[in-house]
Amino acid sequence: MFEIATHLALLLILAAFFAGFVDSIAGGGGLISVPALLLAGASPVEALATNKLQGTFGAATATVAYARAGHVRPQGQLWMAVISAVAGAVGALVAHMIPAEVLRLVMPVVLIGVAAFFALKPGLSDESRAERIRPAVFAVTAVPLIAAYDGFFGPGTGSFFMMGFVLLAGFGVLKATAHTKMLNFASNLGSLAVFVFSGATWWAVGLAMAAAQVAGATLGARLAMRVGARLIKPLLVVTSTAMALRLLWQAWT
């Protein structure tokens, strides 16, 4: 039924649930799902491809949950989502040609910076503030850069989108989380379209993980909307720090 032993597939399904829960709130679900896939015997390309399959469902679920609650208007984000999807596809194409060793060294530093920003900056709440750049500028600068990174490498994409919306677009923490999910969904979809043709996707495992992602993302999004910045900020700090430590450990072993 699955591409791997059933007990390994069940562990991956459990990992996908927790990944969907964490990702819907603060990003960083890839920190759970990608290492789990690698430990289950997937090659790096198989892990990335299968992760994009299951992660796309989780991001879509979170997007719908936030939209239904009125925290984001998907039609108002469509043009940013198109840019994100195209950039994600480009990043996935590059991932087939360029090794990721340089990013593995640079990303821990960046992620620690993200964690420090949300942990130490005073006044971060669910209240919006003045925007620093116009939406059109944000769409053609921050969005394609972060989405291309998502297609190429992945960990921390949600955190980077969050920081961009808060620091540059002036969004409150909950609003930034809601808007992040749709762009993350689009970048996942764009990169998945490329990975599908690589033949590396574990479809049976990936779809089973996707069902668990949907459940985790639904629970996480509901909890984030109920608690807001009081939950999102600390979880974002924890996930960003954990991703940085994970990447440092990978670089040194």
Stockholm file with secondary structure:
# STOCKHOLM 1.0

chainA/1-253         MFEIATHLALLLILAAFFAGFVDSIAGGGGLISVPALLLAGASPVEALATNKLQGTFGAATATVAYARAGHVRPQGQLWMAVISAVAGAVGALVAHMIPAEVLRLVMPVVLIGVAAFFALKPGLSDESRAERIRPAVFAVTAVPLIAAYDGFFGPGTGSFFMMGFVLLAGFGVLKATAHTKMLNFASNLGSLAVFVFSGATWWAVGLAMAAAQVAGATLGARLAMRVGARLIKPLLVVTSTAMALRLLWQAWT
#=GR chainA/1-253 SS CCSSCHHHHHHHHHHHHHHHHHHHHHSCTHHHHHHHHHHTTCCHHHHHHHHHHHHHHHHHHHHHHHHHTTSCCGGGGHHHHHHHHHHHHHHHHHHTTSCSHHHHHHHHHHHHHHHHHHHHCTTCSSSCCCCSSCHHHHHHTHHHHHHHHHHHTCTTHHHHHHHHHHHTSCCCHHHHHHHHHHHHHHHHHHHHHHHHTTTCCCHHHHHHHHHHHHHHHHHHHHHHHHHTHHHHHHHHHHHHHHHHHHHHHHHHC
#=GC SS_cons         CCSSCHHHHHHHHHHHHHHHHHHHHHSCTHHHHHHHHHHTTCCHHHHHHHHHHHHHHHHHHHHHHHHHTTSCCGGGGHHHHHHHHHHHHHHHHHHTTSCSHHHHHHHHHHHHHHHHHHHHCTTCSSSCCCCSSCHHHHHHTHHHHHHHHHHHTCTTHHHHHHHHHHHTSCCCHHHHHHHHHHHHHHHHHHHHHHHHTTTCCCHHHHHHHHHHHHHHHHHHHHHHHHHTHHHHHHHHHHHHHHHHHHHHHHHHC
//
